[in-house]
Amino acid sequence: MFKRLREDIRLIKERDPAARSSFEIWLLYSGLHAVRSYRRAHWFYKRRMYLVARWISEFSRFRTGIEIHPGAKIGRGLFIDHGTGVVIGETTEIGENCTIYQGVTLGGTGKDKGKRHPTIGNNVMIGAGAKILGPFKVGDNAKIAANAVVLNEVPANCTAVGVPANIVRVNGKKVKQDLDQIHMPDPVSQKLCQHMVRIEELETQVRDLLDALQKAKNDK
C-alpha cells in the first residue's frame, strides 16, 4: 500500500509543476485521494460487496468532487489534475499513466446493460471539460482537447478536437481538413429531425387508435 502511495506521489510530482513537496501532495491533492478511495472501493466491488463499495465512492465524491464508480477498471499512474467535476462510469477502463483534467466525463449514452462506457488506452491525456461517451476505444498516446465531445473511436497517437470531435493530428502531423463550412452536418438539427419523424409516427398511431375506438363505438 505504501509502495503504491509513493509511486502515485512521485508521478504527480513529475507531471505537475505546481507540486512543491510530497507532503503537500499527500495532504491536499484531491485527485490522489479520489484514486486511492477508488482502489479501496474497487476491492470491495470485486468481492460483490456493492453497498460498501458505493458508500466509499460516494463519500469520496462528497470529499473530493470526483466521482469514480467502483466498478471501473483503472491501471497504474492515473493523475487527475484539479479534478472537480470528473465523472468515470461503471464499465470504464483506463490504461496506465493517463492524465485527466477537471470536468471530464467518461460516460455512457443510455441505459443499456453491459459495456457502455469508453476504454482508454495507455498514456492518454484528456483535457478539461472533455466528454467521451460510449463503449468505444481511445487508443494509446491519444490526446483529447479541452471541451471536446468524443462519440467515436480515436486511434492511437491521434489528437481529437471539437464538438463532435474530429481527428486533427496523427503521429504529431496535421490532418488535412475539409474546409467546406456550408455543408457541415449539424448534430442538433439531425437530432431534431429524428424527433420530428418519431413524433409524426406516434401521431399516426394515435389517429389510427382513435379511429379504431370510434369504429368500435359505432358498431355497438
Secondary structure by P-SEA (a helix, b strand, c coil): caaaaaaaaaaaaacccccccaaaaacccaaaaaaaaaaaaaaaaaacaaaaaaaaaaaaaaaccbbbccccccccccccccccbbbbcccbbbbcbbbbccccccccccccccccbbbbccbbbbccbbbbbcccccccbbbbcccbbbcccccccbbbbcccccccccccccccccccccccccaaaaaaaaaaaaaaaaaaaaaaaaaaaaaaaaac
